[in-house]
C-alpha cells in the first residue's frame, strides 16, 4: 500500500475541521531555559476528546462510504482511540461498538459510554478482545477502525504537525510520542511533504521500547510485557506505521518511568496544563536526551490529557495497575 | 483618593506588557452546555507566576519612583501576591522582602524563594506578620506593596478584563472571584469605563463571605475565621476596594466548598487546565447560581493555577489545614 501523501493530509485537514479544534501552540519560559532552546507545544490535550486521536478517528469515520457506514464502526481499544471513535461516530450519527476488557478502569468506561458508544465487555486477554471485535464486525456489519495501523487514521494524525508547521514554519526538530506509531508516522509524512529541514524524533518509554528495538533490528519486534506508566504507549508498531518510521525518523529516544513522572509533575506545576503520562514523553526526552537532539527550535506534540485525577503517579500508594 | 481611571488602566496595560502574558481566552463546549450560555474563560492561570497577581505587582513595582525603589519592596502575603511581588522585583532588579508565617506550606515558600525574594519568617499571627513587615520597612527602607488595597495594584488587575473586552466586546456579564477585592474592583472599573452594558458579579466562598455581608450591611464587615478551601479568598475587602464594589457590582454570589471542589475537578477533567480553588469560583457560581445571572454571553476571569499537587481537595485524607 502506498503511504498517505500531502494531498491525503490536506484532504484530512479539511474533512476533520468541523469536528476538531485547531489546538493552540504554547511556549514556556521554564522549559526554554531548561532545554536551552525555543520550544513550541502543540497542545492536543486541548483537542476534542482530550487527545489527538480525534483527528484520526474523524478522518477514518468520515472516509467510510455511505453504504458501509450505516452499520456503525467498532474497535477494541480501551484508551483514547475508543473515546475518539465513539465521538466520531456520534458526529456522523452512526453507531460505535467498543470492546473493552471487564477490568477496564471505570473512568475509561465512563468516557466511552458518555460519547454514546455501545460497550461490549470481554475477558481481559488479547485473544478475547480480538474475537469479540470479530464477532461484532460479523454479526452487526460494523466497520473496524484500527487505532493506528490504518492510512486514514495516519493521515488524520498528520494534521497536528501540519498545523504546527503552518504556524511555526522554521523548526529544527519535532518530537512526538510513539506507541503504535500513528502519530509519529503521520508527523513524519507531514514534515517530509513540507520539504523542510526538520528532524523528527520518536519519544518512547524504556518499558515499552519496541520502536527503538525494531529500528535497531531492521524488522518489527512486538513489545513483550510492557511496563510503563505511559498507558497510551504500551502497544507495538504496525506493519503500516513501521516502514514510514524506518524511512523518515531521525531516531527513537527512550526515557524511563521516574523521568516521565517527574517531568509530568513539572509540566502541571509550570504550565498549568493537564497532560497525561504518554503526552509527557517528548518533553522528557527533550530535557533528558538533549545531547542527542541538535536543534534550537523544537516542536513537541503534547498528545493528550486524559488522566484519572484520583490516581496521580507522583502520589505514593496511588499507582494503579490496569 | 480618586479611583483609577481608564487612563490609569491603559497606562498599566502598557507598563506591564513587557513582563506579563496576554493570556488566552478559552471556551468549553461542556461548560456552554451546562450553563446554557456562551462562556469565555480569561485564563490568568496561564499568567506569569501562575496568577493575575503578576499584573498588579508589576504595575505597582514599576510605578515606584527610582529614588524610592532602590531599597526594594515588601509584603506579608504568603500566597500569589508574594510570588508576584518577588517576580516583579526581580524584573526591575530590586530586592523583595516577603514576610511569611513559620508554618507556611513548603510549596509556597519554595515558589517565593525561587523568584529570589528574601523571606522573613515570623510567628503565625496577623499581629506578628504586620510587625515584622513594619520592621522590614523601617530597617531596610523597603516600600510595602499591599496585595489589593492599592490603586496601582487595582489598575494592574483591571488589565485582565480590559484585554477580555478588547477581544470579546459584547458580554452580558462578567464574573470574577472576590477575596480582598483587587481583581473585582479593577474589573468593575475596566467595565465601567468601557461604557458597555455588562453586569459584573463577584463570586465568593460561603465560608468567607465578607463582601456579600459588607454589601448587604452598607459598610465594611471584615471576615471572621474564614473556613474555605479557596485559600486566595480568605481575606477581607479593603477601604479602597469596597467603595468601588459597592458602587458598580451587580451582586456578590456565594457557593460552598463542596460545590467549589466538584467544579474544580470538572474543570480539570474537561478543560485540561489546572485551576486553583479560588479560580473556580466564577464557574461554580455560574453553574449553581445561574438563575441570578441574566446573561447569554458571559466572561469569567480564571484567576490562578497554583495548587499543591500532592494535596488535591477531592482526594480523601488530602485536605490540609494551612
Boltz contact constraints between the chains, C-beta under 6 A:
constraints:
  - contact:
      token1: [A, 45]
      token2: [B, 272]
      max_distance: 6.0
  - contact:
      token1: [A, 46]
      token2: [B, 272]
      max_distance: 6.0
  - contact:
      token1: [A, 268]
      token2: [B, 274]
      max_distance: 6.0
  - contact:
      token1: [A, 268]
      token2: [B, 309]
      max_distance: 6.0
  - contact:
      token1: [A, 272]
      token2: [B, 45]
      max_distance: 6.0
  - contact:
      token1: [A, 272]
      token2: [B, 46]
      max_distance: 6.0
  - contact:
      token1: [A, 272]
      token2: [B, 274]
      max_distance: 6.0
  - contact:
      token1: [A, 272]
      token2: [B, 305]
      max_distance: 6.0
  - contact:
      token1: [A, 274]
      token2: [B, 268]
      max_distance: 6.0
  - contact:
      token1: [A, 274]
      token2: [B, 272]
      max_distance: 6.0
  - contact:
      token1: [A, 305]
      token2: [B, 272]
      max_distance: 6.0
  - contact:
      token1: [A, 309]
      token2: [B, 268]
      max_distance: 6.0
